[in-house]
Amino acid sequence: MESRLLYDRKTAARMLSISVRSLDYIIAGKGLDTRRIGSKVLVTHASLVRYASGNHCESVVTSGSAKGSGNTSTAARNAASSKCA
């Protein structure tokens, strides 16, 4: 079995079974450690293992509603957080 230290974005996304776009969102949110070599973004093996071994929950509730009221009820926030527990 091959053991690399760094993976390109496409390979890293495949290893996590997600899209490259989803991987980019995780990288932007500082969820994975990266190294830059020229214009290439490489993801570290250790951060892939750490990310894969953790639990991750995306919040379903956003800060605003479809009509843009900007207020999310406490009940809605609690319901969303209970799905992540």
C-alpha positions as CSV (number, residue, x, y, z in Angstrom):
1,M,0.0,0.0,0.0
2,E,1.3,3.4,-1.0
3,S,1.8,5.9,1.8
4,R,2.1,9.5,0.7
5,L,2.5,12.5,2.9
6,L,0.7,15.0,0.6
7,Y,-2.3,14.5,-1.7
8,D,-3.7,16.8,-4.5
9,R,-7.2,18.0,-4.0
10,K,-8.8,15.5,-6.4
11,T,-7.2,12.5,-4.6
12,A,-7.9,13.9,-1.2
13,A,-11.6,14.4,-2.1
14,R,-11.8,10.8,-3.4
15,M,-10.2,9.5,-0.2
16,L,-12.9,11.3,1.9
17,S,-15.7,10.3,-0.6
18,I,-16.7,13.9,-1.2
19,S,-16.6,16.3,-4.1
20,V,-13.6,18.5,-4.8
21,R,-15.9,21.5,-4.2
22,S,-16.8,20.1,-0.7
23,L,-13.1,19.6,0.0
24,D,-12.5,23.2,-1.0
25,Y,-15.1,24.4,1.5
26,I,-13.5,22.3,4.2
27,I,-10.0,23.7,3.4
28,A,-11.4,27.3,3.4
29,G,-12.9,26.6,6.8
30,K,-9.5,25.5,8.1
31,G,-10.7,21.9,8.5
32,L,-7.7,20.4,6.8
33,D,-4.0,21.3,6.8
34,T,-2.6,22.2,3.4
35,R,0.8,22.9,1.8
36,R,1.3,25.0,-1.3
37,I,3.9,24.0,-3.8
38,G,3.8,26.6,-6.6
39,S,0.1,27.0,-7.5
40,K,-0.7,23.5,-6.3
41,V,-2.7,23.0,-3.1
42,L,-1.7,19.7,-1.3
43,V,-3.5,18.2,1.7
44,T,-1.6,16.5,4.4
45,H,-2.2,12.8,5.1
46,A,-2.4,13.4,8.8
47,S,-5.2,16.0,8.4
48,L,-7.2,13.6,6.2
49,V,-6.9,10.9,8.8
50,R,-7.9,13.3,11.6
51,Y,-10.9,14.7,9.6
52,A,-12.1,11.2,8.6
53,S,-12.0,10.0,12.2
54,G,-14.1,12.9,13.5
55,N,-17.8,13.6,13.4
56,H,-18.9,16.5,11.3
57,C,-22.4,18.1,11.2
58,E,-23.4,20.9,8.9
59,S,-26.1,23.1,10.4
60,V,-29.3,22.9,8.5
61,V,-30.6,26.2,9.9
62,T,-29.2,29.3,8.4
63,S,-29.1,32.8,9.9
64,G,-32.0,34.0,7.8
65,S,-35.2,32.5,6.5
66,A,-36.3,32.2,2.9
67,K,-38.1,35.6,3.2
68,G,-34.9,37.1,4.7
69,S,-36.3,38.0,8.2
70,G,-32.8,37.4,9.7
71,N,-34.2,35.8,12.8
72,T,-33.9,32.1,13.5
73,S,-36.0,30.9,16.4
74,T,-34.4,29.2,19.4
75,A,-36.5,26.1,18.8
76,A,-35.2,25.9,15.2
77,R,-31.5,26.2,16.4
78,N,-32.0,23.6,19.1
79,A,-33.6,21.2,16.6
80,A,-30.7,21.6,14.3
81,S,-28.1,21.1,17.0
82,S,-29.8,18.0,18.3
83,K,-29.3,16.4,14.9
84,C,-25.6,16.8,15.4
85,A,-25.3,15.3,18.8
